[in-house]
Amino acid sequence: MSNQWFYIRQWSVNRECMWAVISSDGEIIKENINKYEAEDIKYNLEKENTNKRYHIVNKNDSRYNEMVSYNKLKLGNSHENN
């Protein structure tokens, strides 16, 4: 019975629009989408561009903040250099 609740909970969380597709260099490709949309976007992006990696991250996950902060820091440094 506990396995059923686990899968029901996962299905519910995956449907919520709290997911984002982020490139390995911290660029937010698309956010506020459900996990199924994110998987589709990631698949298409990796098929088009084999040199770049993409990640599906829940916006409540600490990795989301780390990746977004990395991108903001990188963009801030590039503006200072110009």
PDB file with one MODEL, atoms N, CA, C and O in Angstrom:
MODEL        1
ATOM      1  N   MET A   1       0.813  -1.198   0.000  1.00  0.00           N
ATOM      2  CA  MET A   1       0.000   0.000   0.000  1.00  0.00           C
ATOM      3  C   MET A   1       0.861   1.268   0.000  1.00  0.00           C
ATOM      4  O   MET A   1       0.502   2.257  -0.639  1.00  0.00           O
ATOM      5  N   SER A   2       1.984   1.243   0.707  1.00  0.00           N
ATOM      6  CA  SER A   2       2.817   2.446   0.749  1.00  0.00           C
ATOM      7  C   SER A   2       3.402   2.765  -0.622  1.00  0.00           C
ATOM      8  O   SER A   2       3.615   3.937  -0.935  1.00  0.00           O
ATOM      9  N   ASN A   3       3.667   1.754  -1.448  1.00  0.00           N
ATOM     10  CA  ASN A   3       4.164   2.004  -2.802  1.00  0.00           C
ATOM     11  C   ASN A   3       3.145   2.765  -3.632  1.00  0.00           C
ATOM     12  O   ASN A   3       3.511   3.630  -4.428  1.00  0.00           O
ATOM     13  N   GLN A   4       1.883   2.453  -3.454  1.00  0.00           N
ATOM     14  CA  GLN A   4       0.840   3.156  -4.197  1.00  0.00           C
ATOM     15  C   GLN A   4       0.824   4.634  -3.839  1.00  0.00           C
ATOM     16  O   GLN A   4       0.697   5.481  -4.723  1.00  0.00           O
ATOM     17  N   TRP A   5       0.952   4.956  -2.559  1.00  0.00           N
ATOM     18  CA  TRP A   5       0.958   6.357  -2.135  1.00  0.00           C
ATOM     19  C   TRP A   5       2.166   7.088  -2.685  1.00  0.00           C
ATOM     20  O   TRP A   5       2.082   8.258  -3.059  1.00  0.00           O
ATOM     21  N   PHE A   6       3.295   6.386  -2.732  1.00  0.00           N
ATOM     22  CA  PHE A   6       4.504   6.996  -3.287  1.00  0.00           C
ATOM     23  C   PHE A   6       4.268   7.405  -4.739  1.00  0.00           C
ATOM     24  O   PHE A   6       4.588   8.530  -5.123  1.00  0.00           O
ATOM     25  N   TYR A   7       3.720   6.517  -5.537  1.00  0.00           N
ATOM     26  CA  TYR A   7       3.498   6.812  -6.951  1.00  0.00           C
ATOM     27  C   TYR A   7       2.412   7.851  -7.159  1.00  0.00           C
ATOM     28  O   TYR A   7       2.503   8.663  -8.080  1.00  0.00           O
ATOM     29  N   ILE A   8       1.393   7.839  -6.324  1.00  0.00           N
ATOM     30  CA  ILE A   8       0.350   8.862  -6.415  1.00  0.00           C
ATOM     31  C   ILE A   8       0.943  10.228  -6.086  1.00  0.00           C
ATOM     32  O   ILE A   8       0.635  11.213  -6.757  1.00  0.00           O
ATOM     33  N   ARG A   9       1.781  10.296  -5.069  1.00  0.00           N
ATOM     34  CA  ARG A   9       2.429  11.559  -4.697  1.00  0.00           C
ATOM     35  C   ARG A   9       3.355  12.043  -5.809  1.00  0.00           C
ATOM     36  O   ARG A   9       3.352  13.229  -6.140  1.00  0.00           O
ATOM     37  N   GLN A  10       4.149  11.140  -6.391  1.00  0.00           N
ATOM     38  CA  GLN A  10       5.049  11.521  -7.477  1.00  0.00           C
ATOM     39  C   GLN A  10       4.262  12.039  -8.678  1.00  0.00           C
ATOM     40  O   GLN A  10       4.644  13.038  -9.286  1.00  0.00           O
ATOM     41  N   TRP A  11       3.197  11.383  -9.012  1.00  0.00           N
ATOM     42  CA  TRP A  11       2.361  11.801 -10.132  1.00  0.00           C
ATOM     43  C   TRP A  11       1.817  13.197  -9.882  1.00  0.00           C
ATOM     44  O   TRP A  11       1.796  14.033 -10.785  1.00  0.00           O
ATOM     45  N   SER A  12       1.376  13.448  -8.649  1.00  0.00           N
ATOM     46  CA  SER A  12       0.829  14.760  -8.300  1.00  0.00           C
ATOM     47  C   SER A  12       1.895  15.852  -8.376  1.00  0.00           C
ATOM     48  O   SER A  12       1.642  16.928  -8.919  1.00  0.00           O
ATOM     49  N   VAL A  13       3.076  15.586  -7.839  1.00  0.00           N
ATOM     50  CA  VAL A  13       4.170  16.573  -7.863  1.00  0.00           C
ATOM     51  C   VAL A  13       4.618  16.836  -9.296  1.00  0.00           C
ATOM     52  O   VAL A  13       4.892  17.981  -9.654  1.00  0.00           O
ATOM     53  N   ASN A  14       4.697  15.803 -10.115  1.00  0.00           N
ATOM     54  CA  ASN A  14       5.145  15.957 -11.499  1.00  0.00           C
ATOM     55  C   ASN A  14       4.182  16.805 -12.330  1.00  0.00           C
ATOM     56  O   ASN A  14       4.598  17.433 -13.303  1.00  0.00           O
ATOM     57  N   ARG A  15       2.912  16.828 -11.960  1.00  0.00           N
ATOM     58  CA  ARG A  15       1.921  17.618 -12.697  1.00  0.00           C
ATOM     59  C   ARG A  15       1.956  19.097 -12.340  1.00  0.00           C
ATOM     60  O   ARG A  15       1.469  19.930 -13.105  1.00  0.00           O
ATOM     61  N   GLU A  16       2.526  19.431 -11.185  1.00  0.00           N
ATOM     62  CA  GLU A  16       2.560  20.824 -10.739  1.00  0.00           C
ATOM     63  C   GLU A  16       3.547  21.620 -11.596  1.00  0.00           C
ATOM     64  O   GLU A  16       4.583  21.100 -12.009  1.00  0.00           O
ATOM     65  N   CYS A  17       3.217  22.869 -11.854  1.00  0.00           N
ATOM     66  CA  CYS A  17       4.071  23.745 -12.674  1.00  0.00           C
ATOM     67  C   CYS A  17       5.144  24.395 -11.807  1.00  0.00           C
ATOM     68  O   CYS A  17       5.156  25.610 -11.608  1.00  0.00           O
ATOM     69  N   MET A  18       6.033  23.567 -11.304  1.00  0.00           N
ATOM     70  CA  MET A  18       7.101  24.047 -10.436  1.00  0.00           C
ATOM     71  C   MET A  18       8.460  23.503 -10.880  1.00  0.00           C
ATOM     72  O   MET A  18       9.377  23.366 -10.070  1.00  0.00           O
ATOM     73  N   TRP A  19       8.576  23.200 -12.151  1.00  0.00           N
ATOM     74  CA  TRP A  19       9.791  22.617 -12.692  1.00  0.00           C
ATOM     75  C   TRP A  19      10.445  23.601 -13.660  1.00  0.00           C
ATOM     76  O   TRP A  19       9.796  24.491 -14.207  1.00  0.00           O
ATOM     77  N   ALA A  20      11.739  23.413 -13.850  1.00  0.00           N
ATOM     78  CA  ALA A  20      12.484  24.271 -14.766  1.00  0.00           C
ATOM     79  C   ALA A  20      13.503  23.426 -15.524  1.00  0.00           C
ATOM     80  O   ALA A  20      13.999  22.423 -15.011  1.00  0.00           O
ATOM     81  N   VAL A  21      13.806  23.841 -16.741  1.00  0.00           N
ATOM     82  CA  VAL A  21      14.893  23.253 -17.524  1.00  0.00           C
ATOM     83  C   VAL A  21      16.023  24.269 -17.508  1.00  0.00           C
ATOM     84  O   VAL A  21      15.852  25.413 -17.930  1.00  0.00           O
ATOM     85  N   ILE A  22      17.183  23.837 -17.015  1.00  0.00           N
ATOM     86  CA  ILE A  22      18.335  24.719 -16.867  1.00  0.00           C
ATOM     87  C   ILE A  22      19.525  24.075 -17.554  1.00  0.00           C
ATOM     88  O   ILE A  22      19.753  22.873 -17.413  1.00  0.00           O
ATOM     89  N   SER A  23      20.287  24.870 -18.298  1.00  0.00           N
ATOM     90  CA  SER A  23      21.479  24.344 -18.953  1.00  0.00           C
ATOM     91  C   SER A  23      22.582  24.162 -17.920  1.00  0.00           C
ATOM     92  O   SER A  23      22.510  24.701 -16.816  1.00  0.00           O
ATOM     93  N   SER A  24      23.591  23.406 -18.287  1.00  0.00           N
ATOM     94  CA  SER A  24      24.689  23.129 -17.361  1.00  0.00           C
ATOM     95  C   SER A  24      25.466  24.381 -16.989  1.00  0.00           C
ATOM     96  O   SER A  24      26.164  24.398 -15.975  1.00  0.00           O
ATOM     97  N   ASP A  25      25.353  25.437 -17.801  1.00  0.00           N
ATOM     98  CA  ASP A  25      26.033  26.689 -17.455  1.00  0.00           C
ATOM     99  C   ASP A  25      25.112  27.662 -16.711  1.00  0.00           C
ATOM    100  O   ASP A  25      25.462  28.829 -16.531  1.00  0.00           O
ATOM    101  N   GLY A  26      23.942  27.192 -16.279  1.00  0.00           N
ATOM    102  CA  GLY A  26      23.069  27.986 -15.424  1.00  0.00           C
ATOM    103  C   GLY A  26      22.012  28.812 -16.124  1.00  0.00           C
ATOM    104  O   GLY A  26      21.289  29.565 -15.470  1.00  0.00           O
ATOM    105  N   GLU A  27      21.904  28.692 -17.434  1.00  0.00           N
ATOM    106  CA  GLU A  27      20.888  29.453 -18.177  1.00  0.00           C
ATOM    107  C   GLU A  27      19.520  28.802 -17.999  1.00  0.00           C
ATOM    108  O   GLU A  27      19.363  27.603 -18.228  1.00  0.00           O
ATOM    109  N   ILE A  28      18.537  29.590 -17.593  1.00  0.00           N
ATOM    110  CA  ILE A  28      17.178  29.078 -17.447  1.00  0.00           C
ATOM    111  C   ILE A  28      16.547  29.046 -18.833  1.00  0.00           C
ATOM    112  O   ILE A  28      16.351  30.087 -19.461  1.00  0.00           O
ATOM    113  N   ILE A  29      16.235  27.857 -19.296  1.00  0.00           N
ATOM    114  CA  ILE A  29      15.629  27.689 -20.618  1.00  0.00           C
ATOM    115  C   ILE A  29      14.126  27.923 -20.530  1.00  0.00           C
ATOM    116  O   ILE A  29      13.566  28.677 -21.326  1.00  0.00           O
ATOM    117  N   LYS A  30      13.476  27.284 -19.570  1.00  0.00           N
ATOM    118  CA  LYS A  30      12.023  27.414 -19.394  1.00  0.00           C
ATOM    119  C   LYS A  30      11.727  27.046 -17.946  1.00  0.00           C
ATOM    120  O   LYS A  30      12.298  26.097 -17.409  1.00  0.00           O
ATOM    121  N   GLU A  31      10.834  27.799 -17.323  1.00  0.00           N
ATOM    122  CA  GLU A  31      10.449  27.494 -15.950  1.00  0.00           C
ATOM    123  C   GLU A  31       8.945  27.602 -15.791  1.00  0.00           C
ATOM    124  O   GLU A  31       8.242  28.048 -16.699  1.00  0.00           O
ATOM    125  N   ASN A  32       8.457  27.191 -14.630  1.00  0.00           N
ATOM    126  CA  ASN A  32       7.024  27.157 -14.319  1.00  0.00           C
ATOM    127  C   ASN A  32       6.266  26.251 -15.278  1.00  0.00           C
ATOM    128  O   ASN A  32       5.214  26.612 -15.805  1.00  0.00           O
ATOM    129  N   ILE A  33       6.820  25.078 -15.489  1.00  0.00           N
ATOM    130  CA  ILE A  33       6.190  24.059 -16.331  1.00  0.00           C
ATOM    131  C   ILE A  33       6.104  22.769 -15.512  1.00  0.00           C
ATOM    132  O   ILE A  33       6.745  22.646 -14.468  1.00  0.00           O
ATOM    133  N   ASN A  34       5.298  21.800 -15.999  1.00  0.00           N
ATOM    134  CA  ASN A  34       5.253  20.529 -15.277  1.00  0.00           C
ATOM    135  C   ASN A  34       6.410  19.641 -15.732  1.00  0.00           C
ATOM    136  O   ASN A  34       7.088  19.938 -16.716  1.00  0.00           O
ATOM    137  N   LYS A  35       6.621  18.563 -15.008  1.00  0.00           N
ATOM    138  CA  LYS A  35       7.800  17.738 -15.275  1.00  0.00           C
ATOM    139  C   LYS A  35       7.730  17.066 -16.644  1.00  0.00           C
ATOM    140  O   LYS A  35       8.758  16.855 -17.285  1.00  0.00           O
ATOM    141  N   TYR A  36       6.541  16.737 -17.084  1.00  0.00           N
ATOM    142  CA  TYR A  36       6.401  16.084 -18.386  1.00  0.00           C
ATOM    143  C   TYR A  36       6.795  17.026 -19.522  1.00  0.00           C
ATOM    144  O   TYR A  36       7.451  16.613 -20.479  1.00  0.00           O
ATOM    145  N   GLU A  37       6.392  18.290 -19.414  1.00  0.00           N
ATOM    146  CA  GLU A  37       6.805  19.291 -20.398  1.00  0.00           C
ATOM    147  C   GLU A  37       8.318  19.493 -20.342  1.00  0.00           C
ATOM    148  O   GLU A  37       8.977  19.624 -21.373  1.00  0.00           O
ATOM    149  N   ALA A  38       8.858  19.517 -19.127  1.00  0.00           N
ATOM    150  CA  ALA A  38      10.299  19.709 -18.947  1.00  0.00           C
ATOM    151  C   ALA A  38      11.092  18.573 -19.591  1.00  0.00           C
ATOM    152  O   ALA A  38      12.115  18.815 -20.230  1.00  0.00           O
ATOM    153  N   GLU A  39      10.629  17.348 -19.426  1.00  0.00           N
ATOM    154  CA  GLU A  39      11.308  16.202 -20.032  1.00  0.00           C
ATOM    155  C   GLU A  39      11.298  16.299 -21.552  1.00  0.00           C
ATOM    156  O   GLU A  39      12.289  15.979 -22.208  1.00  0.00           O
ATOM    157  N   ASP A  40      10.179  16.739 -22.103  1.00  0.00           N
ATOM    158  CA  ASP A  40      10.061  16.888 -23.554  1.00  0.00           C
ATOM    159  C   ASP A  40      11.013  17.973 -24.068  1.00  0.00           C
ATOM    160  O   ASP A  40      11.690  17.779 -25.077  1.00  0.00           O
ATOM    161  N   ILE A  41      11.062  19.102 -23.382  1.00  0.00           N
ATOM    162  CA  ILE A  41      11.957  20.200 -23.773  1.00  0.00           C
ATOM    163  C   ILE A  41      13.408  19.759 -23.682  1.00  0.00           C
ATOM    164  O   ILE A  41      14.198  20.006 -24.593  1.00  0.00           O
ATOM    165  N   LYS A  42      13.754  19.105 -22.581  1.00  0.00           N
ATOM    166  CA  LYS A  42      15.133  18.635 -22.393  1.00  0.00           C
ATOM    167  C   LYS A  42      15.528  17.656 -23.498  1.00  0.00           C
ATOM    168  O   LYS A  42      16.620  17.754 -24.058  1.00  0.00           O
ATOM    169  N   TYR A  43      14.656  16.732 -23.803  1.00  0.00           N
ATOM    170  CA  TYR A  43      14.940  15.744 -24.848  1.00  0.00           C
ATOM    171  C   TYR A  43      15.217  16.437 -26.187  1.00  0.00           C
ATOM    172  O   TYR A  43      16.190  16.112 -26.868  1.00  0.00           O
ATOM    173  N   ASN A  44      14.361  17.388 -26.560  1.00  0.00           N
ATOM    174  CA  ASN A  44      14.527  18.088 -27.840  1.00  0.00           C
ATOM    175  C   ASN A  44      15.787  18.935 -27.873  1.00  0.00           C
ATOM    176  O   ASN A  44      16.478  18.986 -28.891  1.00  0.00           O
ATOM    177  N   LEU A  45      16.092  19.604 -26.760  1.00  0.00           N
ATOM    178  CA  LEU A  45      17.302  20.430 -26.713  1.00  0.00           C
ATOM    179  C   LEU A  45      18.568  19.585 -26.827  1.00  0.00           C
ATOM    180  O   LEU A  45      19.495  19.945 -27.552  1.00  0.00           O
ATOM    181  N   GLU A  46      18.608  18.464 -26.113  1.00  0.00           N
ATOM    182  CA  GLU A  46      19.793  17.604 -26.162  1.00  0.00           C
ATOM    183  C   GLU A  46      19.935  16.920 -27.516  1.00  0.00           C
ATOM    184  O   GLU A  46      21.043  16.590 -27.938  1.00  0.00           O
ATOM    185  N   LYS A  47      18.817  16.710 -28.189  1.00  0.00           N
ATOM    186  CA  LYS A  47      18.878  16.124 -29.526  1.00  0.00           C
ATOM    187  C   LYS A  47      19.462  17.128 -30.514  1.00  0.00           C
ATOM    188  O   LYS A  47      20.211  16.750 -31.414  1.00  0.00           O
ATOM    189  N   GLU A  48      19.120  18.409 -30.349  1.00  0.00           N
ATOM    190  CA  GLU A  48      19.617  19.466 -31.237  1.00  0.00           C
ATOM    191  C   GLU A  48      21.060  19.845 -30.930  1.00  0.00           C
ATOM    192  O   GLU A  48      21.848  20.101 -31.840  1.00  0.00           O
ATOM    193  N   ASN A  49      21.399  19.879 -29.656  1.00  0.00           N
ATOM    194  CA  ASN A  49      22.715  20.362 -29.240  1.00  0.00           C
ATOM    195  C   ASN A  49      23.374  19.325 -28.344  1.00  0.00           C
ATOM    196  O   ASN A  49      23.132  19.295 -27.138  1.00  0.00           O
ATOM    197  N   THR A  50      24.204  18.478 -28.933  1.00  0.00           N
ATOM    198  CA  THR A  50      24.807  17.380 -28.177  1.00  0.00           C
ATOM    199  C   THR A  50      25.969  17.839 -27.304  1.00  0.00           C
ATOM    200  O   THR A  50      26.434  17.075 -26.458  1.00  0.00           O
ATOM    201  N   ASN A  51      26.448  19.060 -27.487  1.00  0.00           N
ATOM    202  CA  ASN A  51      27.582  19.552 -26.696  1.00  0.00           C
ATOM    203  C   ASN A  51      27.161  20.140 -25.355  1.00  0.00           C
ATOM    204  O   ASN A  51      28.012  20.404 -24.506  1.00  0.00           O
ATOM    205  N   LYS A  52      25.885  20.347 -25.155  1.00  0.00           N
ATOM    206  CA  LYS A  52      25.407  21.008 -23.946  1.00  0.00           C
ATOM    207  C   LYS A  52      24.514  20.063 -23.157  1.00  0.00           C
ATOM    208  O   LYS A  52      23.753  19.286 -23.734  1.00  0.00           O
ATOM    209  N   ARG A  53      24.612  20.134 -21.827  1.00  0.00           N
ATOM    210  CA  ARG A  53      23.777  19.307 -20.961  1.00  0.00           C
ATOM    211  C   ARG A  53      22.671  20.171 -20.360  1.00  0.00           C
ATOM    212  O   ARG A  53      22.860  21.361 -20.110  1.00  0.00           O
ATOM    213  N   TYR A  54      21.535  19.562 -20.137  1.00  0.00           N
ATOM    214  CA  TYR A  54      20.391  20.245 -19.555  1.00  0.00           C
ATOM    215  C   TYR A  54      19.894  19.456 -18.354  1.00  0.00           C
ATOM    216  O   TYR A  54      20.022  18.233 -18.300  1.00  0.00           O
ATOM    217  N   HIS A  55      19.323  20.175 -17.393  1.00  0.00           N
ATOM    218  CA  HIS A  55      18.853  19.554 -16.162  1.00  0.00           C
ATOM    219  C   HIS A  55      17.411  19.965 -15.914  1.00  0.00           C
ATOM    220  O   HIS A  55      17.011  21.096 -16.188  1.00  0.00           O
ATOM    221  N   ILE A  56      16.648  19.025 -15.392  1.00  0.00           N
ATOM    222  CA  ILE A  56      15.290  19.305 -14.955  1.00  0.00           C
ATOM    223  C   ILE A  56      15.359  19.441 -13.442  1.00  0.00           C
ATOM    224  O   ILE A  56      15.783  18.524 -12.740  1.00  0.00           O
ATOM    225  N   VAL A  57      14.934  20.601 -12.951  1.00  0.00           N
ATOM    226  CA  VAL A  57      15.071  20.878 -11.529  1.00  0.00           C
ATOM    227  C   VAL A  57      13.750  21.405 -10.980  1.00  0.00           C
ATOM    228  O   VAL A  57      13.099  22.251 -11.592  1.00  0.00           O
ATOM    229  N   ASN A  58      13.369  20.891  -9.820  1.00  0.00           N
ATOM    230  CA  ASN A  58      12.209  21.407  -9.113  1.00  0.00           C
ATOM    231  C   ASN A  58      12.592  22.752  -8.503  1.00  0.00           C
ATOM    232  O   ASN A  58      13.663  22.884  -7.911  1.00  0.00           O
ATOM    233  N   LYS A  59      11.726  23.744  -8.645  1.00  0.00           N
ATOM    234  CA  LYS A  59      12.062  25.086  -8.167  1.00  0.00           C
ATOM    235  C   LYS A  59      12.195  25.160  -6.654  1.00  0.00           C
ATOM    236  O   LYS A  59      12.749  26.128  -6.135  1.00  0.00           O
ATOM    237  N   ASN A  60      11.698  24.158  -5.935  1.00  0.00           N
ATOM    238  CA  ASN A  60      11.850  24.108  -4.479  1.00  0.00           C
ATOM    239  C   ASN A  60      13.143  23.407  -4.063  1.00  0.00           C
ATOM    240  O   ASN A  60      13.478  23.376  -2.879  1.00  0.00           O
ATOM    241  N   ASP A  61      13.852  22.861  -5.007  1.00  0.00           N
ATOM    242  CA  ASP A  61      15.102  22.146  -4.736  1.00  0.00           C
ATOM    243  C   ASP A  61      16.245  23.154  -4.590  1.00  0.00           C
ATOM    244  O   ASP A  61      16.282  24.154  -5.306  1.00  0.00           O
ATOM    245  N   SER A  62      17.158  22.902  -3.683  1.00  0.00           N
ATOM    246  CA  SER A  62      18.289  23.813  -3.473  1.00  0.00           C
ATOM    247  C   SER A  62      19.168  23.920  -4.718  1.00  0.00           C
ATOM    248  O   SER A  62      19.815  24.945  -4.930  1.00  0.00           O
ATOM    249  N   ARG A  63      19.198  22.872  -5.540  1.00  0.00           N
ATOM    250  CA  ARG A  63      19.990  22.925  -6.773  1.00  0.00           C
ATOM    251  C   ARG A  63      19.494  24.010  -7.712  1.00  0.00           C
ATOM    252  O   ARG A  63      20.280  24.604  -8.450  1.00  0.00           O
ATOM    253  N   TYR A  64      18.190  24.271  -7.687  1.00  0.00           N
ATOM    254  CA  TYR A  64      17.631  25.330  -8.534  1.00  0.00           C
ATOM    255  C   TYR A  64      18.265  26.669  -8.164  1.00  0.00           C
ATOM    256  O   TYR A  64      18.738  27.401  -9.034  1.00  0.00           O
ATOM    257  N   ASN A  65      18.272  26.982  -6.881  1.00  0.00           N
ATOM    258  CA  ASN A  65      18.851  28.252  -6.427  1.00  0.00           C
ATOM    259  C   ASN A  65      20.344  28.324  -6.727  1.00  0.00           C
ATOM    260  O   ASN A  65      20.850  29.380  -7.107  1.00  0.00           O
ATOM    261  N   GLU A  66      21.050  27.211  -6.559  1.00  0.00           N
ATOM    262  CA  GLU A  66      22.486  27.187  -6.853  1.00  0.00           C
ATOM    263  C   GLU A  66      22.747  27.473  -8.329  1.00  0.00           C
ATOM    264  O   GLU A  66      23.632  28.259  -8.667  1.00  0.00           O
ATOM    265  N   MET A  67      21.981  26.839  -9.199  1.00  0.00           N
ATOM    266  CA  MET A  67      22.187  27.009 -10.638  1.00  0.00           C
ATOM    267  C   MET A  67      21.807  28.416 -11.089  1.00  0.00           C
ATOM    268  O   MET A  67      22.504  29.014 -11.908  1.00  0.00           O
ATOM    269  N   VAL A  68      20.715  28.943 -10.562  1.00  0.00           N
ATOM    270  CA  VAL A  68      20.284  30.290 -10.933  1.00  0.00           C
ATOM    271  C   VAL A  68      21.281  31.318 -10.398  1.00  0.00           C
ATOM    272  O   VAL A  68      21.612  32.279 -11.092  1.00  0.00           O
ATOM    273  N   SER A  69      21.757  31.122  -9.176  1.00  0.00           N
ATOM    274  CA  SER A  69      22.754  32.037  -8.601  1.00  0.00           C
ATOM    275  C   SER A  69      24.032  32.022  -9.419  1.00  0.00           C
ATOM    276  O   SER A  69      24.648  33.063  -9.644  1.00  0.00           O
ATOM    277  N   TYR A  70      24.430  30.831  -9.865  1.00  0.00           N
ATOM    278  CA  TYR A  70      25.629  30.706 -10.698  1.00  0.00           C
ATOM    279  C   TYR A  70      25.455  31.510 -11.979  1.00  0.00           C
ATOM    280  O   TYR A  70      26.375  32.208 -12.406  1.00  0.00           O
ATOM    281  N   ASN A  71      24.288  31.417 -12.587  1.00  0.00           N
ATOM    282  CA  ASN A  71      24.019  32.137 -13.826  1.00  0.00           C
ATOM    283  C   ASN A  71      24.041  33.637 -13.588  1.00  0.00           C
ATOM    284  O   ASN A  71      24.622  34.372 -14.387  1.00  0.00           O
ATOM    285  N   LYS A  72      23.420  34.118 -12.503  1.00  0.00           N
ATOM    286  CA  LYS A  72      23.407  35.548 -12.209  1.00  0.00           C
ATOM    287  C   LYS A  72      24.819  36.060 -11.938  1.00  0.00           C
ATOM    288  O   LYS A  72      25.178  37.151 -12.380  1.00  0.00           O
ATOM    289  N   LEU A  73      25.616  35.281 -11.217  1.00  0.00           N
ATOM    290  CA  LEU A  73      26.992  35.668 -10.933  1.00  0.00           C
ATOM    291  C   LEU A  73      27.788  35.754 -12.223  1.00  0.00           C
ATOM    292  O   LEU A  73      28.547  36.701 -12.431  1.00  0.00           O
ATOM    293  N   LYS A  74      27.613  34.759 -13.091  1.00  0.00           N
ATOM    294  CA  LYS A  74      28.327  34.734 -14.369  1.00  0.00           C
ATOM    295  C   LYS A  74      27.914  35.922 -15.245  1.00  0.00           C
ATOM    296  O   LYS A  74      28.762  36.565 -15.864  1.00  0.00           O
ATOM    297  N   LEU A  75      26.621  36.207 -15.293  1.00  0.00           N
ATOM    298  CA  LEU A  75      26.146  37.335 -16.100  1.00  0.00           C
ATOM    299  C   LEU A  75      26.625  38.657 -15.519  1.00  0.00           C
ATOM    300  O   LEU A  75      26.958  39.572 -16.272  1.00  0.00           O
ATOM    301  N   GLY A  76      26.668  38.776 -14.217  1.00  0.00           N
ATOM    302  CA  GLY A  76      27.155  39.995 -13.573  1.00  0.00           C
ATOM    303  C   GLY A  76      28.614  40.234 -13.887  1.00  0.00           C
ATOM    304  O   GLY A  76      29.012  41.371 -14.140  1.00  0.00           O
ATOM    305  N   ASN A  77      29.428  39.177 -13.876  1.00  0.00           N
ATOM    306  CA  ASN A  77      30.848  39.308 -14.204  1.00  0.00           C
ATOM    307  C   ASN A  77      31.061  39.656 -15.655  1.00  0.00           C
ATOM    308  O   ASN A  77      31.986  40.403 -15.974  1.00  0.00           O
ATOM    309  N   SER A  78      30.230  39.135 -16.554  1.00  0.00           N
ATOM    310  CA  SER A  78      30.405  39.429 -17.974  1.00  0.00           C
ATOM    311  C   SER A  78      30.051  40.891 -18.261  1.00  0.00           C
ATOM    312  O   SER A  78      30.661  41.506 -19.135  1.00  0.00           O
ATOM    313  N   HIS A  79      29.072  41.461 -17.537  1.00  0.00           N
ATOM    314  CA  HIS A  79      28.711  42.858 -17.731  1.00  0.00           C
ATOM    315  C   HIS A  79      29.807  43.781 -17.193  1.00  0.00           C
ATOM    316  O   HIS A  79      30.043  44.856 -17.746  1.00  0.00           O
ATOM    317  N   GLU A  80      30.479  43.358 -16.109  1.00  0.00           N
ATOM    318  CA  GLU A  80      31.555  44.162 -15.548  1.00  0.00           C
ATOM    319  C   GLU A  80      32.767  44.212 -16.474  1.00  0.00           C
ATOM    320  O   GLU A  80      33.492  45.207 -16.515  1.00  0.00           O
ATOM    321  N   ASN A  81      32.976  43.122 -17.217  1.00  0.00           N
ATOM    322  CA  ASN A  81      34.118  43.049 -18.117  1.00  0.00           C
ATOM    323  C   ASN A  81      33.917  43.851 -19.397  1.00  0.00           C
ATOM    324  O   ASN A  81      34.884  44.155 -20.094  1.00  0.00           O
ATOM    325  N   ASN A  82      32.669  44.196 -19.712  1.00  0.00           N
ATOM    326  CA  ASN A  82      32.387  44.935 -20.953  1.00  0.00           C
ATOM    327  C   ASN A  82      32.516  46.415 -20.779  1.00  0.00           C
ATOM    328  O   ASN A  82      32.310  47.168 -21.731  1.00  0.00           O
TER     329      ASN A  82
ENDMDL
END
